[in-house]
């Protein structure tokens, strides 16, 4: 059963009418309703608020990293463990091919259903997850394999065990190592990018966001609790934080927006996977034309430009 958000109820009604018309064999009604659906989709999704985009980024039907592995990769082989403590299921690493292009895919996996969510720790990695990601990235560097990183986490796990095992060091180590990784790297926020938990696999030659994804230093709920001590102000916090793909592109904090289907990846997973594949392959082709020095210099310059400002007057 598909899940519909409050602002998608009109779309739900039309889709139900289409199914009823199909069941009656009324093809003429189906065609009319499809046109009505197109208009409603355009009207709804072209006028979304920041909070509605946040809801879409967290939508339970939105494809997760493992969904993209299944939709995009051939001969996928999973890499497990950090060779230090354990395997963290909140981070997945796969070697395989995307349209014939040898690829290492690293992703944060939230999990569906209570049992799987607990297994994946709701997509909140422990330090061993980030160390596994770095081990896989170093393997890709050794064999000059392009790396695709898929960000989708509310944040790194803040539990006692994670802190004892060096959560902040693991994230900092990834930032340092990925900044100078000598292979093509592309990172895409596919859902929710939460603070350091997202940054740990977010340092790349190209950092992009899916159309309805979000990227923030803190969750809007956390922001509302800290600033106003009032969870009801989450919509106000969402707008103030500037966390949408359009906001971050304007601020120069990301390179591109991956143009997922207007109706959203949660309604068109295949269309979203196609958009992600095309973006990745296009950038691999372009970045592969550069020498290692040219590519690393561009990456360094981009990272050093973060937070740069000019004083007026």
N, C-alpha and C positions, 0 to 999 in steps of 0.2 A: 504494500500500500504506500503510495506516494504521500509525503508530508507537505502540506500547504501552509504557508505563513499567513498571517492576518491580511496582508495587502495582496495576497494571491488568490483570495476567495472567489473573485469574479472569474479568474482564469479557470479555477477548479469547476465552477458551475458550467462554463462553456464546454470544457473537456468532457464533463459528465453528459452533457446534452449531445455531444458528438458521438459518444459511445452508445447512447440510447438510440440515436438515429441510425447508426450502423447496425444495431441489433434488429431494428425494424426493416432494414434494407432500404432506407430512404436516402439514396445517394445524393439527391438534389439538396436535401437539408444539410447533409454532411459538408458539401462544398460551401454553402452559405455560412455555416457555423465556423468553418476553417478560416474564412476571410474575417469573420467577426473576432476570432481568436487572435489572428495576426495583429489586428488593430488594438485589441486589448493588451497584448504583450508589449507592443510598441509604446502604448500610452502608459502602462505600469512601470516598465523597466527603464524608460528614458527620463523618469521623474522621481527616482529613488532618493530618499534622504540618506544621510551618512549612517544613521542607525539601522535603516533597512538594509544597507549594504553590509553592515556588520552581521545582521541576521543571516544574510545569504552566505557570508564567509563561514559561518558556523552551522549552516544547514546540514541536518543529519543525512540527507541524500547526496550531499556534495561528494564527488570522488576524492578518495584519499590516495596517498602515494602508492599503496599496493594496487589500487584500481588502475593507476596509470602504468604500473609495471605490466599488468595483464593486458592492457589495451595497446601498449606501445612496443614492448620488448619481445624479441625472439631469442630462443635458447638462453633464457634468463637463469642465472646460477647465483644463489644467495651466499653471501659471505657472512659468517657468524663470529661473534666474540671480539674482545679487545686484546686477547692474549695476556691479560693481566688479572681480571677479576671474574667477568662473566659476559654472557650475551644479553644485550638490552633490546627487548622487542620493540621499544618505542622508536628505535632507529633501524631502518632496513637498508641493506646494501646489496645491489645486484649487478653482476656483470652480464652483459648480453649485447644484442644488436638492435638498433632502431633504424629501420629501413636500410639495413646493410652497414650502418655506421657502428663500429664497435664502441660501446658506451659503458661507463660505470654510473649507475644511478644510486644516489643516496637520498633517503627521504625520511621524514618524521611521520609515523603512523599512529593515528588516534584509536582505531578499532571500532567495530560495530557490535552492539549487543553487550549486555552486562559482563559476560565472561570474557569476551575479547577486549573490551575496554580496560578491564582490570589487568589483563595480560599485557596490554600495550601501555599501561599506566596513563591512559587518557591522552597519549601523545606527548607526555612530559618526560624527556630523556633524563637518565642518570648520567654521571660523568663517564661511565664505561660505554655509554651509547655514543658520546662524542668522540671518545678514544677509538671506538670501532670505526666511526666515520672517517677519522683521520688516518687510521691504518689502511682503510680501503682507498682513500684518496692518494696516499703514498704509493700504493700498488699501481694505481692508474698512472701516476707520474712516471714510475719506472718503465712502463711500457707505452708511454705517450698516448694514453687513452683519454678522450674527452670525458669530463665529469658533468653530470646533470644532477643538481641538488634541488629537492622539493621541500619547501618550508611549510609546515602546518602544525603549529604547536601553540597552546596557550602560554607556554613558558617552560624553562628548565625546571625539573622537579626540585622543590625547596626543602625536602625532608632531611632529617638528621643524618641518615645513612649517606645520602648524596653529598651533604656538606662534609662529612667525615672523610669521604673518599676523594675530595677535592673538586667539587663542582665548578667553582670559579676558576680554578687553575686549568681545568679541562677546556672550558670555554675560551679562556685567554690563549691557551696553547693553539687551539684551532684557528683563532683569529690571526695569530702570528704565522702559523705554518701555511694556511690557505692563502695568505697574502703573497707568498712567494712560491707557491706550488707551480712547478714548471710543466704545465699542460693546460689545455683549454678548459675553462670552467664556466658554467652557466648555472645560475641559481634563480629559482622562481618561487614566489609565494603563491601556493595553490589554494590556501584557505586563510588560516589565521597565523600571523607572524607575531609571536610574543617575545619581546625584549631580547635578552642574551640567548635565550633558548633558540631563537630564530637566527641571530647573528652568527652563532657557532657554525652554521652551514650556509651563511649568507655572504661570505667574502668570495667574490668571483670576478671574472672578466666582465660578465654581464649580470646585473641583478634586475630582475623584472618581477612584475606582479600580475596575476590574473585579474581580469576586469573587476570582479566582485570580491577580491581578497582584501585583507587589512593587514597593516604592519604598525605596531605600536610599542612604545617603551613600557607601557603598563596597560592592563585591561581597563576599559571604560568603567567597569564596576569598581575596580581598585581605585581609579582616579576619583570617582564620585565619593567613595568612602573616605579618602584622605582629604579632599578639598572641602567637601560639604557635609561629610558624615551622613549622607542621605542617598541610599541606593536608587531612589526614584529619579535622581538627576542623571541617570546613565546616558540618556539621549543627549543632554547638554554636554556631558563629558566627551561623548563620541565626536560631536561636532568640534569641540575645542581642541581635541588632540590631533586633528588633521591626519587620520589614519587610512584614508582611502587611497586607491591607486592613483586617482587623478590629483589628489593633494600632494602626494609624495613625488609624483613626476614633476609637478610645478615647482616644488622645492628643490629639485635636482638630486633627490636622495635615492632614486631608482633610475635605471636607464630606459626601460620600456614598459608598456602595458601589453600583456598578451590578450588578444581580442577574443575571449571566449564567447560562445553564442549569447545573443542578447537575452534570451530566456534563462540563461544561467547554466553552469556546468551541472547543477543538480537535476536539470530537466533534459540536458543533452550531453551526456558523458562522452559519447563518441566525437561529437563536434568539438568539445573542449580538449580531448586528447589530440585531435588533429591539429588544433591551433597551437598546442604546446609542442607537438612534434615539429611542426613547420618552423616555429620560433627557434627551437634548439638547433635543428639541422642548418638553418640559415646562418646562425651565429657561429657554429662550428666551422662552416665553410669559409666565412669571412675571417675569423680569427686564426684559422690554420694558415692563411696566406702571410701572416706576420711571423717574423723571427721570434725566438723566445725572449730576446732582450726587448724588442719592440713591444711585445705583449705584456711583459712584466713591468716595463716602464709606464705603459698606459694604465695598468692596474694600480700601480703605486701612485701615480698622479691623481687618479680618481679618488683613491682612499685619502690622500692628503688634502684634497679639496673639501672634504666633509667639515662643516662648521666654519668654513672660511667666510669672512664678512668684510665689508668696507665701511669705514666711518665717513659720514658726510659733514660738511661745514667746517 
